[in-house]
Amino acid sequence: MGKEFSSCDRCGKVIDYGNAHVTISRNVEYAELVIATNQKEIQVIDSEVIFTLCAHCGNSFDARTIAAIIISLPPNSSRIIEN
């Protein structure tokens, strides 16, 4: 067994280095086209892991469903009231 990397935010299972996992992240990126090389270049300005799931929990989600949920959130989701 390897060293602990993280734990699943859904079931609590320990995720060791070398184990498959799923992360949902928020990235702020800057994209540009470099004229000299005609290549796209992306610079990550900020990255934050929103949650981490073990392979079992991560594979139980459908990416399109998660995308639909995120799209349905109000633009200022800080106004969502938690119970």
mmCIF file of the N, C-alpha and C atoms, coordinates in Angstrom:
data_MODEL
# 
_entry.id   MODEL 
# 
loop_
_atom_site.group_PDB 
_atom_site.id 
_atom_site.type_symbol 
_atom_site.label_atom_id 
_atom_site.label_alt_id 
_atom_site.label_comp_id 
_atom_site.label_asym_id 
_atom_site.label_entity_id 
_atom_site.label_seq_id 
_atom_site.pdbx_PDB_ins_code 
_atom_site.Cartn_x 
_atom_site.Cartn_y 
_atom_site.Cartn_z 
_atom_site.occupancy 
_atom_site.B_iso_or_equiv 
_atom_site.pdbx_formal_charge 
_atom_site.auth_seq_id 
_atom_site.auth_comp_id 
_atom_site.auth_asym_id 
_atom_site.auth_atom_id 
_atom_site.pdbx_PDB_model_num 
ATOM 1   N N  . MET A 1 1  ? 0.846   -1.193 0.000   1.00 0.00 ? 1  MET A N  1 
ATOM 2   C CA . MET A 1 1  ? 0.000   0.000  0.000   1.00 0.00 ? 1  MET A CA 1 
ATOM 3   C C  . MET A 1 1  ? 0.881   1.243  0.000   1.00 0.00 ? 1  MET A C  1 
ATOM 4   N N  . GLY A 1 2  ? 0.484   2.242  -0.777  1.00 0.00 ? 2  GLY A N  1 
ATOM 5   C CA . GLY A 1 2  ? 1.262   3.471  -0.880  1.00 0.00 ? 2  GLY A CA 1 
ATOM 6   C C  . GLY A 1 2  ? 0.923   4.448  0.223   1.00 0.00 ? 2  GLY A C  1 
ATOM 7   N N  . LYS A 1 3  ? 1.473   5.620  0.097   1.00 0.00 ? 3  LYS A N  1 
ATOM 8   C CA . LYS A 1 3  ? 1.183   6.675  1.060   1.00 0.00 ? 3  LYS A CA 1 
ATOM 9   C C  . LYS A 1 3  ? -0.124  7.348  0.690   1.00 0.00 ? 3  LYS A C  1 
ATOM 10  N N  . GLU A 1 4  ? -0.791  7.857  1.717   1.00 0.00 ? 4  GLU A N  1 
ATOM 11  C CA . GLU A 1 4  ? -2.098  8.491  1.509   1.00 0.00 ? 4  GLU A CA 1 
ATOM 12  C C  . GLU A 1 4  ? -1.962  9.785  0.719   1.00 0.00 ? 4  GLU A C  1 
ATOM 13  N N  . PHE A 1 5  ? -2.747  9.872  -0.367  1.00 0.00 ? 5  PHE A N  1 
ATOM 14  C CA . PHE A 1 5  ? -2.796  11.067 -1.204  1.00 0.00 ? 5  PHE A CA 1 
ATOM 15  C C  . PHE A 1 5  ? -3.948  11.962 -0.768  1.00 0.00 ? 5  PHE A C  1 
ATOM 16  N N  . SER A 1 6  ? -5.113  11.343 -0.576  1.00 0.00 ? 6  SER A N  1 
ATOM 17  C CA . SER A 1 6  ? -6.325  12.083 -0.243  1.00 0.00 ? 6  SER A CA 1 
ATOM 18  C C  . SER A 1 6  ? -7.348  11.082 0.283   1.00 0.00 ? 6  SER A C  1 
ATOM 19  N N  . SER A 1 7  ? -8.568  11.532 0.440   1.00 0.00 ? 7  SER A N  1 
ATOM 20  C CA . SER A 1 7  ? -9.661  10.631 0.783   1.00 0.00 ? 7  SER A CA 1 
ATOM 21  C C  . SER A 1 7  ? -10.897 11.033 -0.014  1.00 0.00 ? 7  SER A C  1 
ATOM 22  N N  . CYS A 1 8  ? -11.778 10.071 -0.234  1.00 0.00 ? 8  CYS A N  1 
ATOM 23  C CA . CYS A 1 8  ? -12.982 10.300 -1.018  1.00 0.00 ? 8  CYS A CA 1 
ATOM 24  C C  . CYS A 1 8  ? -13.940 11.184 -0.232  1.00 0.00 ? 8  CYS A C  1 
ATOM 25  N N  . ASP A 1 9  ? -14.390 12.252 -0.858  1.00 0.00 ? 9  ASP A N  1 
ATOM 26  C CA . ASP A 1 9  ? -15.319 13.175 -0.207  1.00 0.00 ? 9  ASP A CA 1 
ATOM 27  C C  . ASP A 1 9  ? -16.727 12.603 -0.112  1.00 0.00 ? 9  ASP A C  1 
ATOM 28  N N  . ARG A 1 10 ? -16.976 11.472 -0.778  1.00 0.00 ? 10 ARG A N  1 
ATOM 29  C CA . ARG A 1 10 ? -18.306 10.867 -0.727  1.00 0.00 ? 10 ARG A CA 1 
ATOM 30  C C  . ARG A 1 10 ? -18.371 9.721  0.286   1.00 0.00 ? 10 ARG A C  1 
ATOM 31  N N  . CYS A 1 11 ? -17.423 8.763  0.203   1.00 0.00 ? 11 CYS A N  1 
ATOM 32  C CA . CYS A 1 11 ? -17.487 7.582  1.071   1.00 0.00 ? 11 CYS A CA 1 
ATOM 33  C C  . CYS A 1 11 ? -16.407 7.565  2.147   1.00 0.00 ? 11 CYS A C  1 
ATOM 34  N N  . GLY A 1 12 ? -15.419 8.448  2.044   1.00 0.00 ? 12 GLY A N  1 
ATOM 35  C CA . GLY A 1 12 ? -14.365 8.535  3.043   1.00 0.00 ? 12 GLY A CA 1 
ATOM 36  C C  . GLY A 1 12 ? -13.189 7.587  2.828   1.00 0.00 ? 12 GLY A C  1 
ATOM 37  N N  . LYS A 1 13 ? -13.233 6.768  1.780   1.00 0.00 ? 13 LYS A N  1 
ATOM 38  C CA . LYS A 1 13 ? -12.157 5.806  1.514   1.00 0.00 ? 13 LYS A CA 1 
ATOM 39  C C  . LYS A 1 13 ? -10.836 6.542  1.290   1.00 0.00 ? 13 LYS A C  1 
ATOM 40  N N  . VAL A 1 14 ? -9.757  5.978  1.842   1.00 0.00 ? 14 VAL A N  1 
ATOM 41  C CA . VAL A 1 14 ? -8.436  6.548  1.643   1.00 0.00 ? 14 VAL A CA 1 
ATOM 42  C C  . VAL A 1 14 ? -8.007  6.306  0.196   1.00 0.00 ? 14 VAL A C  1 
ATOM 43  N N  . ILE A 1 15 ? -7.452  7.332  -0.438  1.00 0.00 ? 15 ILE A N  1 
ATOM 44  C CA . ILE A 1 15 ? -6.928  7.237  -1.798  1.00 0.00 ? 15 ILE A CA 1 
ATOM 45  C C  . ILE A 1 15 ? -5.411  7.381  -1.679  1.00 0.00 ? 15 ILE A C  1 
ATOM 46  N N  . ASP A 1 16 ? -4.699  6.313  -1.995  1.00 0.00 ? 16 ASP A N  1 
ATOM 47  C CA . ASP A 1 16 ? -3.242  6.331  -1.936  1.00 0.00 ? 16 ASP A CA 1 
ATOM 48  C C  . ASP A 1 16 ? -2.668  6.854  -3.248  1.00 0.00 ? 16 ASP A C  1 
ATOM 49  N N  . TYR A 1 17 ? -1.434  7.353  -3.200  1.00 0.00 ? 17 TYR A N  1 
ATOM 50  C CA . TYR A 1 17 ? -0.721  7.686  -4.430  1.00 0.00 ? 17 TYR A CA 1 
ATOM 51  C C  . TYR A 1 17 ? -0.714  6.455  -5.314  1.00 0.00 ? 17 TYR A C  1 
ATOM 52  N N  . GLY A 1 18 ? -0.938  6.619  -6.588  1.00 0.00 ? 18 GLY A N  1 
ATOM 53  C CA . GLY A 1 18 ? -0.947  5.511  -7.528  1.00 0.00 ? 18 GLY A CA 1 
ATOM 54  C C  . GLY A 1 18 ? -2.321  4.918  -7.759  1.00 0.00 ? 18 GLY A C  1 
ATOM 55  N N  . ASN A 1 19 ? -3.320  5.293  -6.939  1.00 0.00 ? 19 ASN A N  1 
ATOM 56  C CA . ASN A 1 19 ? -4.682  4.806  -7.136  1.00 0.00 ? 19 ASN A CA 1 
ATOM 57  C C  . ASN A 1 19 ? -5.462  5.775  -8.019  1.00 0.00 ? 19 ASN A C  1 
ATOM 58  N N  . ALA A 1 20 ? -6.331  5.212  -8.843  1.00 0.00 ? 20 ALA A N  1 
ATOM 59  C CA . ALA A 1 20 ? -7.186  6.043  -9.690  1.00 0.00 ? 20 ALA A CA 1 
ATOM 60  C C  . ALA A 1 20 ? -8.167  6.827  -8.822  1.00 0.00 ? 20 ALA A C  1 
ATOM 61  N N  . HIS A 1 21 ? -8.481  8.021  -9.245  1.00 0.00 ? 21 HIS A N  1 
ATOM 62  C CA . HIS A 1 21 ? -9.469  8.845  -8.550  1.00 0.00 ? 21 HIS A CA 1 
ATOM 63  C C  . HIS A 1 21 ? -10.033 9.862  -9.537  1.00 0.00 ? 21 HIS A C  1 
ATOM 64  N N  . VAL A 1 22 ? -11.102 10.523 -9.129  1.00 0.00 ? 22 VAL A N  1 
ATOM 65  C CA . VAL A 1 22 ? -11.756 11.545 -9.937  1.00 0.00 ? 22 VAL A CA 1 
ATOM 66  C C  . VAL A 1 22 ? -11.756 12.834 -9.132  1.00 0.00 ? 22 VAL A C  1 
ATOM 67  N N  . THR A 1 23 ? -11.349 13.925 -9.772  1.00 0.00 ? 23 THR A N  1 
ATOM 68  C CA . THR A 1 23 ? -11.447 15.230 -9.110  1.00 0.00 ? 23 THR A CA 1 
ATOM 69  C C  . THR A 1 23 ? -12.272 16.171 -9.964  1.00 0.00 ? 23 THR A C  1 
ATOM 70  N N  . ILE A 1 24 ? -13.039 16.981 -9.307  1.00 0.00 ? 24 ILE A N  1 
ATOM 71  C CA . ILE A 1 24 ? -13.749 18.083 -9.951  1.00 0.00 ? 24 ILE A CA 1 
ATOM 72  C C  . ILE A 1 24 ? -13.028 19.340 -9.479  1.00 0.00 ? 24 ILE A C  1 
ATOM 73  N N  . SER A 1 25 ? -12.534 20.101 -10.435 1.00 0.00 ? 25 SER A N  1 
ATOM 74  C CA . SER A 1 25 ? -11.719 21.272 -10.110 1.00 0.00 ? 25 SER A CA 1 
ATOM 75  C C  . SER A 1 25 ? -12.293 22.528 -10.742 1.00 0.00 ? 25 SER A C  1 
ATOM 76  N N  . ARG A 1 26 ? -11.947 23.647 -10.164 1.00 0.00 ? 26 ARG A N  1 
ATOM 77  C CA . ARG A 1 26 ? -12.273 24.953 -10.726 1.00 0.00 ? 26 ARG A CA 1 
ATOM 78  C C  . ARG A 1 26 ? -10.961 25.563 -11.182 1.00 0.00 ? 26 ARG A C  1 
ATOM 79  N N  . ASN A 1 27 ? -10.825 25.782 -12.480 1.00 0.00 ? 27 ASN A N  1 
ATOM 80  C CA . ASN A 1 27 ? -9.620  26.379 -13.040 1.00 0.00 ? 27 ASN A CA 1 
ATOM 81  C C  . ASN A 1 27 ? -9.939  27.732 -13.651 1.00 0.00 ? 27 ASN A C  1 
ATOM 82  N N  . VAL A 1 28 ? -9.085  28.692 -13.387 1.00 0.00 ? 28 VAL A N  1 
ATOM 83  C CA . VAL A 1 28 ? -9.140  29.977 -14.069 1.00 0.00 ? 28 VAL A CA 1 
ATOM 84  C C  . VAL A 1 28 ? -7.971  29.951 -15.046 1.00 0.00 ? 28 VAL A C  1 
ATOM 85  N N  . GLU A 1 29 ? -8.286  30.086 -16.337 1.00 0.00 ? 29 GLU A N  1 
ATOM 86  C CA . GLU A 1 29 ? -7.266  29.941 -17.367 1.00 0.00 ? 29 GLU A CA 1 
ATOM 87  C C  . GLU A 1 29 ? -7.258  31.140 -18.306 1.00 0.00 ? 29 GLU A C  1 
ATOM 88  N N  . TYR A 1 30 ? -6.104  31.367 -18.871 1.00 0.00 ? 30 TYR A N  1 
ATOM 89  C CA . TYR A 1 30 ? -5.928  32.405 -19.871 1.00 0.00 ? 30 TYR A CA 1 
ATOM 90  C C  . TYR A 1 30 ? -5.481  31.698 -21.145 1.00 0.00 ? 30 TYR A C  1 
ATOM 91  N N  . ALA A 1 31 ? -6.230  31.851 -22.219 1.00 0.00 ? 31 ALA A N  1 
ATOM 92  C CA . ALA A 1 31 ? -5.903  31.193 -23.485 1.00 0.00 ? 31 ALA A CA 1 
ATOM 93  C C  . ALA A 1 31 ? -5.560  32.242 -24.529 1.00 0.00 ? 31 ALA A C  1 
ATOM 94  N N  . GLU A 1 32 ? -4.570  31.919 -25.342 1.00 0.00 ? 32 GLU A N  1 
ATOM 95  C CA . GLU A 1 32 ? -4.203  32.813 -26.436 1.00 0.00 ? 32 GLU A CA 1 
ATOM 96  C C  . GLU A 1 32 ? -3.663  31.988 -27.599 1.00 0.00 ? 32 GLU A C  1 
ATOM 97  N N  . LEU A 1 33 ? -3.644  32.604 -28.752 1.00 0.00 ? 33 LEU A N  1 
ATOM 98  C CA . LEU A 1 33 ? -3.051  32.004 -29.936 1.00 0.00 ? 33 LEU A CA 1 
ATOM 99  C C  . LEU A 1 33 ? -1.736  32.726 -30.196 1.00 0.00 ? 33 LEU A C  1 
ATOM 100 N N  . VAL A 1 34 ? -0.637  31.965 -30.167 1.00 0.00 ? 34 VAL A N  1 
ATOM 101 C CA . VAL A 1 34 ? 0.683   32.538 -30.409 1.00 0.00 ? 34 VAL A CA 1 
ATOM 102 C C  . VAL A 1 34 ? 0.853   32.658 -31.927 1.00 0.00 ? 34 VAL A C  1 
ATOM 103 N N  . ILE A 1 35 ? 0.890   33.881 -32.410 1.00 0.00 ? 35 ILE A N  1 
ATOM 104 C CA . ILE A 1 35 ? 0.921   34.131 -33.856 1.00 0.00 ? 35 ILE A CA 1 
ATOM 105 C C  . ILE A 1 35 ? 2.176   33.549 -34.498 1.00 0.00 ? 35 ILE A C  1 
ATOM 106 N N  . ALA A 1 36 ? 3.315   33.664 -33.841 1.00 0.00 ? 36 ALA A N  1 
ATOM 107 C CA . ALA A 1 36 ? 4.578   33.202 -34.418 1.00 0.00 ? 36 ALA A CA 1 
ATOM 108 C C  . ALA A 1 36 ? 4.571   31.702 -34.705 1.00 0.00 ? 36 ALA A C  1 
ATOM 109 N N  . THR A 1 37 ? 3.902   30.926 -33.843 1.00 0.00 ? 37 THR A N  1 
ATOM 110 C CA . THR A 1 37 ? 3.892   29.464 -34.013 1.00 0.00 ? 37 THR A CA 1 
ATOM 111 C C  . THR A 1 37 ? 2.531   28.928 -34.435 1.00 0.00 ? 37 THR A C  1 
ATOM 112 N N  . ASN A 1 38 ? 1.522   29.797 -34.446 1.00 0.00 ? 38 ASN A N  1 
ATOM 113 C CA . ASN A 1 38 ? 0.139   29.404 -34.732 1.00 0.00 ? 38 ASN A CA 1 
ATOM 114 C C  . ASN A 1 38 ? -0.334  28.291 -33.796 1.00 0.00 ? 38 ASN A C  1 
ATOM 115 N N  . GLN A 1 39 ? 0.155   28.316 -32.551 1.00 0.00 ? 39 GLN A N  1 
ATOM 116 C CA . GLN A 1 39 ? -0.199  27.321 -31.547 1.00 0.00 ? 39 GLN A CA 1 
ATOM 117 C C  . GLN A 1 39 ? -1.047  27.963 -30.451 1.00 0.00 ? 39 GLN A C  1 
ATOM 118 N N  . LYS A 1 40 ? -1.977  27.178 -29.936 1.00 0.00 ? 40 LYS A N  1 
ATOM 119 C CA . LYS A 1 40 ? -2.766  27.640 -28.795 1.00 0.00 ? 40 LYS A CA 1 
ATOM 120 C C  . LYS A 1 40 ? -1.943  27.432 -27.528 1.00 0.00 ? 40 LYS A C  1 
ATOM 121 N N  . GLU A 1 41 ? -2.039  28.393 -26.632 1.00 0.00 ? 41 GLU A N  1 
ATOM 122 C CA . GLU A 1 41 ? -1.317  28.310 -25.367 1.00 0.00 ? 41 GLU A CA 1 
ATOM 123 C C  . GLU A 1 41 ? -2.276  28.653 -24.247 1.00 0.00 ? 41 GLU A C  1 
ATOM 124 N N  . ILE A 1 42 ? -2.305  27.818 -23.225 1.00 0.00 ? 42 ILE A N  1 
ATOM 125 C CA . ILE A 1 42 ? -3.187  28.044 -22.084 1.00 0.00 ? 42 ILE A CA 1 
ATOM 126 C C  . ILE A 1 42 ? -2.344  28.131 -20.826 1.00 0.00 ? 42 ILE A C  1 
ATOM 127 N N  . GLN A 1 43 ? -2.581  29.177 -20.068 1.00 0.00 ? 43 GLN A N  1 
ATOM 128 C CA . GLN A 1 43 ? -1.884  29.357 -18.798 1.00 0.00 ? 43 GLN A CA 1 
ATOM 129 C C  . GLN A 1 43 ? -2.910  29.244 -17.674 1.00 0.00 ? 43 GLN A C  1 
ATOM 130 N N  . VAL A 1 44 ? -2.645  28.366 -16.711 1.00 0.00 ? 44 VAL A N  1 
ATOM 131 C CA . VAL A 1 44 ? -3.531  28.230 -15.558 1.00 0.00 ? 44 VAL A CA 1 
ATOM 132 C C  . VAL A 1 44 ? -3.172  29.319 -14.559 1.00 0.00 ? 44 VAL A C  1 
ATOM 133 N N  . ILE A 1 45 ? -4.134  30.171 -14.272 1.00 0.00 ? 45 ILE A N  1 
ATOM 134 C CA . ILE A 1 45 ? -3.919  31.279 -13.344 1.00 0.00 ? 45 ILE A CA 1 
ATOM 135 C C  . ILE A 1 45 ? -4.213  30.842 -11.917 1.00 0.00 ? 45 ILE A C  1 
ATOM 136 N N  . ASP A 1 46 ? -5.257  30.037 -11.751 1.00 0.00 ? 46 ASP A N  1 
ATOM 137 C CA . ASP A 1 46 ? -5.634  29.554 -10.427 1.00 0.00 ? 46 ASP A CA 1 
ATOM 138 C C  . ASP A 1 46 ? -6.340  28.214 -10.588 1.00 0.00 ? 46 ASP A C  1 
ATOM 139 N N  . SER A 1 47 ? -6.115  27.300 -9.663  1.00 0.00 ? 47 SER A N  1 
ATOM 140 C CA . SER A 1 47 ? -6.766  25.999 -9.704  1.00 0.00 ? 47 SER A CA 1 
ATOM 141 C C  . SER A 1 47 ? -7.131  25.584 -8.286  1.00 0.00 ? 47 SER A C  1 
ATOM 142 N N  . GLU A 1 48 ? -8.352  25.133 -8.122  1.00 0.00 ? 48 GLU A N  1 
ATOM 143 C CA . GLU A 1 48 ? -8.833  24.714 -6.809  1.00 0.00 ? 48 GLU A CA 1 
ATOM 144 C C  . GLU A 1 48 ? -9.629  23.423 -6.965  1.00 0.00 ? 48 GLU A C  1 
ATOM 145 N N  . VAL A 1 49 ? -9.266  22.389 -6.193  1.00 0.00 ? 49 VAL A N  1 
ATOM 146 C CA . VAL A 1 49 ? -10.016 21.137 -6.210  1.00 0.00 ? 49 VAL A CA 1 
ATOM 147 C C  . VAL A 1 49 ? -11.310 21.359 -5.441  1.00 0.00 ? 49 VAL A C  1 
ATOM 148 N N  . ILE A 1 50 ? -12.437 21.088 -6.088  1.00 0.00 ? 50 ILE A N  1 
ATOM 149 C CA . ILE A 1 50 ? -13.737 21.240 -5.436  1.00 0.00 ? 50 ILE A CA 1 
ATOM 150 C C  . ILE A 1 50 ? -14.045 20.000 -4.604  1.00 0.00 ? 50 ILE A C  1 
ATOM 151 N N  . PHE A 1 51 ? -13.882 18.826 -5.210  1.00 0.00 ? 51 PHE A N  1 
ATOM 152 C CA . PHE A 1 51 ? -13.965 17.596 -4.432  1.00 0.00 ? 51 PHE A CA 1 
ATOM 153 C C  . PHE A 1 51 ? -13.244 16.470 -5.142  1.00 0.00 ? 51 PHE A C  1 
ATOM 154 N N  . THR A 1 52 ? -12.879 15.451 -4.344  1.00 0.00 ? 52 THR A N  1 
ATOM 155 C CA . THR A 1 52 ? -12.138 14.291 -4.821  1.00 0.00 ? 52 THR A CA 1 
ATOM 156 C C  . THR A 1 52 ? -12.944 13.043 -4.506  1.00 0.00 ? 52 THR A C  1 
ATOM 157 N N  . LEU A 1 53 ? -13.019 12.147 -5.480  1.00 0.00 ? 53 LEU A N  1 
ATOM 158 C CA . LEU A 1 53 ? -13.767 10.903 -5.316  1.00 0.00 ? 53 LEU A CA 1 
ATOM 159 C C  . LEU A 1 53 ? -12.866 9.712  -5.614  1.00 0.00 ? 53 LEU A C  1 
ATOM 160 N N  . CYS A 1 54 ? -13.046 8.608  -4.871  1.00 0.00 ? 54 CYS A N  1 
ATOM 161 C CA . CYS A 1 54 ? -12.344 7.374  -5.203  1.00 0.00 ? 54 CYS A CA 1 
ATOM 162 C C  . CYS A 1 54 ? -12.873 6.901  -6.563  1.00 0.00 ? 54 CYS A C  1 
ATOM 163 N N  . ALA A 1 55 ? -12.179 5.960  -7.177  1.00 0.00 ? 55 ALA A N  1 
ATOM 164 C CA . ALA A 1 55 ? -12.577 5.495  -8.510  1.00 0.00 ? 55 ALA A CA 1 
ATOM 165 C C  . ALA A 1 55 ? -14.003 4.954  -8.505  1.00 0.00 ? 55 ALA A C  1 
ATOM 166 N N  . HIS A 1 56 ? -14.370 4.202  -7.471  1.00 0.00 ? 56 HIS A N  1 
ATOM 167 C CA . HIS A 1 56 ? -15.722 3.614  -7.420  1.00 0.00 ? 56 HIS A CA 1 
ATOM 168 C C  . HIS A 1 56 ? -16.796 4.708  -7.395  1.00 0.00 ? 56 HIS A C  1 
ATOM 169 N N  . CYS A 1 57 ? -16.651 5.670  -6.502  1.00 0.00 ? 57 CYS A N  1 
ATOM 170 C CA . CYS A 1 57 ? -17.650 6.744  -6.410  1.00 0.00 ? 57 CYS A CA 1 
ATOM 171 C C  . CYS A 1 57 ? -17.618 7.626  -7.654  1.00 0.00 ? 57 CYS A C  1 
ATOM 172 N N  . GLY A 1 58 ? -16.433 7.936  -8.148  1.00 0.00 ? 58 GLY A N  1 
ATOM 173 C CA . GLY A 1 58 ? -16.312 8.783  -9.333  1.00 0.00 ? 58 GLY A CA 1 
ATOM 174 C C  . GLY A 1 58 ? -16.929 8.163  -10.564 1.00 0.00 ? 58 GLY A C  1 
ATOM 175 N N  . ASN A 1 59 ? -16.773 6.850  -10.712 1.00 0.00 ? 59 ASN A N  1 
ATOM 176 C CA . ASN A 1 59 ? -17.332 6.169  -11.875 1.00 0.00 ? 59 ASN A CA 1 
ATOM 177 C C  . ASN A 1 59 ? -18.838 5.978  -11.773 1.00 0.00 ? 59 ASN A C  1 
ATOM 178 N N  . SER A 1 60 ? -19.409 6.217  -10.601 1.00 0.00 ? 60 SER A N  1 
ATOM 179 C CA . SER A 1 60 ? -20.859 6.074  -10.453 1.00 0.00 ? 60 SER A CA 1 
ATOM 180 C C  . SER A 1 60 ? -21.612 7.324  -10.906 1.00 0.00 ? 60 SER A C  1 
ATOM 181 N N  . PHE A 1 61 ? -20.888 8.395  -11.223 1.00 0.00 ? 61 PHE A N  1 
ATOM 182 C CA . PHE A 1 61 ? -21.506 9.633  -11.688 1.00 0.00 ? 61 PHE A CA 1 
ATOM 183 C C  . PHE A 1 61 ? -21.461 9.712  -13.207 1.00 0.00 ? 61 PHE A C  1 
ATOM 184 N N  . ASP A 1 62 ? -22.467 10.317 -13.790 1.00 0.00 ? 62 ASP A N  1 
ATOM 185 C CA . ASP A 1 62 ? -22.496 10.584 -15.220 1.00 0.00 ? 62 ASP A CA 1 
ATOM 186 C C  . ASP A 1 62 ? -22.076 12.040 -15.417 1.00 0.00 ? 62 ASP A C  1 
ATOM 187 N N  . ALA A 1 63 ? -21.030 12.261 -16.203 1.00 0.00 ? 63 ALA A N  1 
ATOM 188 C CA . ALA A 1 63 ? -20.487 13.606 -16.388 1.00 0.00 ? 63 ALA A CA 1 
ATOM 189 C C  . ALA A 1 63 ? -21.523 14.580 -16.946 1.00 0.00 ? 63 ALA A C  1 
ATOM 190 N N  . ARG A 1 64 ? -22.390 14.106 -17.835 1.00 0.00 ? 64 ARG A N  1 
ATOM 191 C CA . ARG A 1 64 ? -23.413 15.004 -18.407 1.00 0.00 ? 64 ARG A CA 1 
ATOM 192 C C  . ARG A 1 64 ? -24.408 15.457 -17.337 1.00 0.00 ? 64 ARG A C  1 
ATOM 193 N N  . THR A 1 65 ? -24.719 14.581 -16.396 1.00 0.00 ? 65 THR A N  1 
ATOM 194 C CA . THR A 1 65 ? -25.635 14.955 -15.317 1.00 0.00 ? 65 THR A CA 1 
ATOM 195 C C  . THR A 1 65 ? -25.004 16.022 -14.430 1.00 0.00 ? 65 THR A C  1 
ATOM 196 N N  . ILE A 1 66 ? -23.733 15.829 -14.099 1.00 0.00 ? 66 ILE A N  1 
ATOM 197 C CA . ILE A 1 66 ? -23.039 16.824 -13.279 1.00 0.00 ? 66 ILE A CA 1 
ATOM 198 C C  . ILE A 1 66 ? -22.985 18.160 -14.012 1.00 0.00 ? 66 ILE A C  1 
ATOM 199 N N  . ALA A 1 67 ? -22.690 18.146 -15.302 1.00 0.00 ? 67 ALA A N  1 
ATOM 200 C CA . ALA A 1 67 ? -22.657 19.383 -16.089 1.00 0.00 ? 67 ALA A CA 1 
ATOM 201 C C  . ALA A 1 67 ? -24.018 20.068 -16.076 1.00 0.00 ? 67 ALA A C  1 
ATOM 202 N N  . ALA A 1 68 ? -25.094 19.304 -16.227 1.00 0.00 ? 68 ALA A N  1 
ATOM 203 C CA . ALA A 1 68 ? -26.443 19.877 -16.223 1.00 0.00 ? 68 ALA A CA 1 
ATOM 204 C C  . ALA A 1 68 ? -26.765 20.522 -14.876 1.00 0.00 ? 68 ALA A C  1 
ATOM 205 N N  . ILE A 1 69 ? -26.329 19.894 -13.794 1.00 0.00 ? 69 ILE A N  1 
ATOM 206 C CA . ILE A 1 69 ? -26.565 20.453 -12.454 1.00 0.00 ? 69 ILE A CA 1 
ATOM 207 C C  . ILE A 1 69 ? -25.813 21.774 -12.308 1.00 0.00 ? 69 ILE A C  1 
ATOM 208 N N  . ILE A 1 70 ? -24.556 21.803 -12.718 1.00 0.00 ? 70 ILE A N  1 
ATOM 209 C CA . ILE A 1 70 ? -23.754 23.023 -12.592 1.00 0.00 ? 70 ILE A CA 1 
ATOM 210 C C  . ILE A 1 70 ? -24.337 24.146 -13.441 1.00 0.00 ? 70 ILE A C  1 
ATOM 211 N N  . ILE A 1 71 ? -24.758 23.822 -14.663 1.00 0.00 ? 71 ILE A N  1 
ATOM 212 C CA . ILE A 1 71 ? -25.346 24.836 -15.544 1.00 0.00 ? 71 ILE A CA 1 
ATOM 213 C C  . ILE A 1 71 ? -26.640 25.393 -14.950 1.00 0.00 ? 71 ILE A C  1 
ATOM 214 N N  . SER A 1 72 ? -27.372 24.561 -14.199 1.00 0.00 ? 72 SER A N  1 
ATOM 215 C CA . SER A 1 72 ? -28.647 25.004 -13.640 1.00 0.00 ? 72 SER A CA 1 
ATOM 216 C C  . SER A 1 72 ? -28.488 25.901 -12.412 1.00 0.00 ? 72 SER A C  1 
ATOM 217 N N  . LEU A 1 73 ? -27.290 26.002 -11.850 1.00 0.00 ? 73 LEU A N  1 
ATOM 218 C CA . LEU A 1 73 ? -27.082 26.848 -10.673 1.00 0.00 ? 73 LEU A CA 1 
ATOM 219 C C  . LEU A 1 73 ? -27.221 28.315 -11.054 1.00 0.00 ? 73 LEU A C  1 
ATOM 220 N N  . PRO A 1 74 ? -27.707 29.125 -10.128 1.00 0.00 ? 74 PRO A N  1 
ATOM 221 C CA . PRO A 1 74 ? -27.800 30.560 -10.418 1.00 0.00 ? 74 PRO A CA 1 
ATOM 222 C C  . PRO A 1 74 ? -26.403 31.149 -10.599 1.00 0.00 ? 74 PRO A C  1 
ATOM 223 N N  . PRO A 1 75 ? -26.292 32.238 -11.374 1.00 0.00 ? 75 PRO A N  1 
ATOM 224 C CA . PRO A 1 75 ? -24.975 32.838 -11.631 1.00 0.00 ? 75 PRO A CA 1 
ATOM 225 C C  . PRO A 1 75 ? -24.203 33.180 -10.359 1.00 0.00 ? 75 PRO A C  1 
ATOM 226 N N  . ASN A 1 76 ? -24.878 33.639 -9.335  1.00 0.00 ? 76 ASN A N  1 
ATOM 227 C CA . ASN A 1 76 ? -24.216 33.935 -8.070  1.00 0.00 ? 76 ASN A CA 1 
ATOM 228 C C  . ASN A 1 76 ? -24.605 32.853 -7.076  1.00 0.00 ? 76 ASN A C  1 
ATOM 229 N N  . SER A 1 77 ? -23.898 31.721 -7.145  1.00 0.00 ? 77 SER A N  1 
ATOM 230 C CA . SER A 1 77 ? -24.282 30.587 -6.302  1.00 0.00 ? 77 SER A CA 1 
ATOM 231 C C  . SER A 1 77 ? -23.972 30.810 -4.828  1.00 0.00 ? 77 SER A C  1 
ATOM 232 N N  . SER A 1 78 ? -23.319 31.921 -4.486  1.00 0.00 ? 78 SER A N  1 
ATOM 233 C CA . SER A 1 78 ? -23.088 32.204 -3.070  1.00 0.00 ? 78 SER A CA 1 
ATOM 234 C C  . SER A 1 78 ? -24.386 32.527 -2.352  1.00 0.00 ? 78 SER A C  1 
ATOM 235 N N  . ARG A 1 79 ? -25.447 32.726 -3.123  1.00 0.00 ? 79 ARG A N  1 
ATOM 236 C CA . ARG A 1 79 ? -26.753 33.018 -2.523  1.00 0.00 ? 79 ARG A CA 1 
ATOM 237 C C  . ARG A 1 79 ? -27.545 31.757 -2.200  1.00 0.00 ? 79 ARG A C  1 
ATOM 238 N N  . ILE A 1 80 ? -26.987 30.590 -2.530  1.00 0.00 ? 80 ILE A N  1 
ATOM 239 C CA . ILE A 1 80 ? -27.666 29.333 -2.207  1.00 0.00 ? 80 ILE A CA 1 
ATOM 240 C C  . ILE A 1 80 ? -27.615 29.145 -0.696  1.00 0.00 ? 80 ILE A C  1 
ATOM 241 N N  . ILE A 1 81 ? -28.759 28.897 -0.103  1.00 0.00 ? 81 ILE A N  1 
ATOM 242 C CA . ILE A 1 81 ? -28.854 28.736 1.343   1.00 0.00 ? 81 ILE A CA 1 
ATOM 243 C C  . ILE A 1 81 ? -28.733 27.259 1.692   1.00 0.00 ? 81 ILE A C  1 
ATOM 244 N N  . GLU A 1 82 ? -27.786 26.931 2.562   1.00 0.00 ? 82 GLU A N  1 
ATOM 245 C CA . GLU A 1 82 ? -27.610 25.550 2.998   1.00 0.00 ? 82 GLU A CA 1 
ATOM 246 C C  . GLU A 1 82 ? -28.512 25.277 4.188   1.00 0.00 ? 82 GLU A C  1 
ATOM 247 N N  . ASN A 1 83 ? -29.032 24.061 4.248   1.00 0.00 ? 83 ASN A N  1 
ATOM 248 C CA . ASN A 1 83 ? -29.862 23.673 5.412   1.00 0.00 ? 83 ASN A CA 1 
ATOM 249 C C  . ASN A 1 83 ? -29.004 23.238 6.560   1.00 0.00 ? 83 ASN A C  1 
# 
